[in-house]
Amino acid sequence: MSLSRREKAAYGAGDFASGLLWQSIGLFLMFFYTEVYGLPAAAAGGILFVARAWDAVWDLLLGYAVDRTHSRWGRCRPYLLFGPPLLAAAAIATFTVPNLAGDAKLAYAYASYIGLMMAYSLVNIPYSSMPALMSSDPAERNTLTGYRMFAAFSGWLVVAGATLPLVQWLGGEDKALGYRATIACMAAIAVAIFWACFANTRERMQTPVEPPDLLRESATLLRSPAWWTLFAAGLIQFTAVALPNTAAMYFLKYVAGHVEWASSYFVLGNVGMICGVLVSHQFTKRWCKRSVVMATTAASASCLLLLLVIDPQSRWELSLWYFTVSALGAIKAPIIWSMVADTIDLVELQSGRRVAGLITSSVAFANKFGLGVGGGLAGAVLGWVGYQAGAVQSATAQQGITWMISVLPAAGYLMLAGAYWLYPINRPRLDRLQLDLARRREQATIAP
């Protein structure tokens, strides 16, 4: 049975809700910690690393739980019903400045952000696993991830354009109140959208719930070159992505000298992301997914380095650069998640077990650990180059901030292109894989 446009849109809307909170974390949390909460950069970077590293382990446990879940709503959808209120509460707590001092204030930051990351995964791991359970058709799954990425970047667009004006409008001179109220509004919207996604989607792939066998399932993944490629690529990519996302506000304030450009800068970047998602499907209709990802990743690396030769105080040059980098980066976003679904099929064909939750969560583990490494590295670099909150930055600090959004992520992207060169599922093999898997399922149905 084909998925209706309404169901595809409902599934995609879930990532709009996710994007509202995820982009708020990615773009503003480090800046919030150092400029509003009052933490040193190294301490803030340590929070990002520890919380995301722990959350990466939590992702694996959640993936295993999803594969064991059995309910009248399916394996994944129950989490979209019960998880969002916890996510909303954790987001508000994280962007709250408590009336504490010293170690107690630092401990609160650790606890609230760890709780936020765990609550986010409680919703996002099942949500990301759903395409492999909603349809067996790779083309439909590509479309689902396209809807998802379009909605995610639309949510990011809202965050980019609305966050700082809302902080000012809701909080005035009280930045702490402004951030808390802004996140509360976005969290409430996210809960409503996740519940709409739950109500308007279905899981059609009714594979049996396997008995618990974590060692066997883990060994199955470790024997899969496709899984290893996605795991390594996720680690590299999200380390590279975390650096420019974390450093963007610092770059605009202390290098470009125009923090007021932030809203238009982020909006234009998210418009670029939406453009990239819109053309992504056209690319994969003509060329192999692996080839498209490799080419766009290499192009992203080259474009990142152009920041070294443009004038950072020229608004149009900086905006054009960020738009191009964002568009190139977004082309591969839906493709990568459809590659995860293809890997789930390959592992099922090779092992006879459909472990969608474990595969999705293990890739998310790599993504989150990469974000942790990138966040920790960002804090370390800021401390190493002598960043001082609210002060005029030295030439060394300005150069370090510039390298965080150009040279360092460009090096990571070149490594990423090499990793995807090892991905073993090209277009001919994917076609054979679907035929073989359909044949095996048909035989399994007839066998009893």
HUJOBEL-V802835 format. One record per backbone hydrogen bond with DSSP energy under -0.5 kcal/mol. NH is the residue of the N-H (numbers start at 1). CO is the residue of the C=O. If there is no record, write none. Layout:
BEGIN
NH,CO ; NH,CO
END
This chain:
BEGIN
8,4 ; 9,5 ; 10,6 ; 11,7 ; 12,8 ; 13,9 ; 14,10 ; 14,11 ; 15,11 ; 15,12 ; 16,12 ; 16,13 ; 17,13 ; 18,14 ; 19,15 ; 20,16 ; 21,17 ; 22,18 ; 23,19 ; 24,20 ; 25,21 ; 26,22 ; 27,23 ; 28,24 ; 29,24 ; 29,25 ; 32,28 ; 33,29 ; 34,30 ; 35,31 ; 36,32 ; 37,32 ; 38,33 ; 39,33 ; 44,40 ; 45,41 ; 46,42 ; 47,43 ; 48,44 ; 49,45 ; 50,46 ; 51,47 ; 52,48 ; 53,49 ; 54,50 ; 55,51 ; 56,52 ; 57,53 ; 58,54 ; 59,55 ; 60,56 ; 61,57 ; 62,58 ; 63,59 ; 64,60 ; 65,61 ; 66,62 ; 67,63 ; 68,64 ; 68,65 ; 69,65 ; 69,66 ; 74,71 ; 79,76 ; 80,76 ; 80,77 ; 81,77 ; 81,78 ; 82,78 ; 83,79 ; 86,82 ; 86,83 ; 87,83 ; 88,84 ; 89,85 ; 90,86 ; 91,87 ; 92,88 ; 93,89 ; 94,90 ; 95,91 ; 96,93 ; 98,96 ; 100,98 ; 104,101 ; 105,101 ; 106,102 ; 107,103 ; 108,104 ; 109,105 ; 110,106 ; 111,107 ; 112,108 ; 113,109 ; 114,110 ; 115,111 ; 116,112 ; 117,113 ; 118,114 ; 119,115 ; 120,116 ; 121,117 ; 122,118 ; 123,119 ; 123,120 ; 124,120 ; 125,121 ; 127,123 ; 128,124 ; 129,125 ; 130,126 ; 130,127 ; 132,129 ; 133,130 ; 134,130 ; 135,131 ; 138,136 ; 141,137 ; 142,138 ; 143,139 ; 144,140 ; 145,141 ; 146,142 ; 147,143 ; 148,144 ; 149,145 ; 150,146 ; 151,147 ; 152,148 ; 153,149 ; 154,150 ; 155,151 ; 156,152 ; 157,153 ; 158,154 ; 159,155 ; 160,156 ; 161,157 ; 162,158 ; 163,159 ; 166,162 ; 167,163 ; 168,164 ; 169,165 ; 170,166 ; 171,167 ; 172,168 ; 174,171 ; 175,173 ; 178,174 ; 179,175 ; 180,176 ; 181,177 ; 182,178 ; 183,179 ; 184,180 ; 185,181 ; 186,182 ; 187,183 ; 188,184 ; 189,185 ; 190,186 ; 191,187 ; 192,188 ; 193,189 ; 194,190 ; 195,191 ; 196,192 ; 197,193 ; 198,194 ; 199,195 ; 200,196 ; 201,198 ; 204,133 ; 204,202 ; 205,133 ; 206,204 ; 207,205 ; 210,208 ; 217,213 ; 218,214 ; 219,215 ; 220,216 ; 221,217 ; 222,218 ; 223,219 ; 223,220 ; 224,221 ; 225,223 ; 228,224 ; 229,225 ; 230,226 ; 231,227 ; 232,228 ; 233,229 ; 234,230 ; 235,231 ; 236,232 ; 237,233 ; 238,234 ; 239,235 ; 240,236 ; 241,237 ; 242,238 ; 243,239 ; 244,240 ; 245,241 ; 246,242 ; 247,243 ; 248,244 ; 251,247 ; 252,248 ; 253,249 ; 254,250 ; 255,251 ; 256,251 ; 257,251 ; 258,252 ; 261,258 ; 262,259 ; 265,261 ; 266,262 ; 267,263 ; 268,264 ; 269,265 ; 270,266 ; 271,267 ; 272,268 ; 273,269 ; 274,270 ; 275,271 ; 276,272 ; 277,273 ; 278,274 ; 279,275 ; 280,276 ; 281,277 ; 283,279 ; 284,280 ; 285,281 ; 286,282 ; 286,283 ; 287,283 ; 292,288 ; 293,289 ; 294,290 ; 295,291 ; 296,292 ; 297,293 ; 298,294 ; 299,295 ; 300,296 ; 301,297 ; 302,298 ; 303,299 ; 304,300 ; 305,301 ; 306,302 ; 306,303 ; 307,304 ; 308,305 ; 309,306 ; 310,306 ; 312,310 ; 314,311 ; 315,313 ; 318,314 ; 319,315 ; 320,316 ; 321,317 ; 322,318 ; 323,319 ; 324,320 ; 325,321 ; 326,322 ; 327,323 ; 328,324 ; 329,325 ; 330,326 ; 331,327 ; 332,328 ; 333,330 ; 334,330 ; 336,332 ; 337,333 ; 338,334 ; 339,335 ; 340,336 ; 341,337 ; 342,338 ; 343,339 ; 344,340 ; 345,341 ; 346,342 ; 347,343 ; 348,344 ; 349,345 ; 350,346 ; 351,347 ; 352,348 ; 355,353 ; 356,354 ; 359,355 ; 360,356 ; 361,357 ; 362,358 ; 363,359 ; 364,360 ; 365,361 ; 366,362 ; 367,363 ; 368,364 ; 369,365 ; 370,366 ; 371,367 ; 372,368 ; 373,369 ; 374,370 ; 375,371 ; 376,372 ; 377,373 ; 378,374 ; 379,375 ; 380,376 ; 381,377 ; 382,378 ; 383,379 ; 384,380 ; 385,381 ; 386,383 ; 387,382 ; 391,388 ; 398,394 ; 399,395 ; 400,396 ; 401,397 ; 402,398 ; 403,399 ; 404,400 ; 405,401 ; 405,402 ; 406,403 ; 408,403 ; 410,406 ; 411,407 ; 412,408 ; 413,409 ; 414,410 ; 415,411 ; 416,412 ; 417,413 ; 418,414 ; 419,415 ; 420,416 ; 421,417 ; 422,418 ; 422,419 ; 423,420 ; 426,424 ; 430,426 ; 431,427 ; 432,428 ; 433,429 ; 434,430 ; 435,431 ; 436,432 ; 437,433 ; 438,434 ; 439,435 ; 440,436 ; 441,437 ; 442,438 ; 443,439 ; 444,440 ; 445,441 ; 446,442 ; 447,443 ; 448,444
END
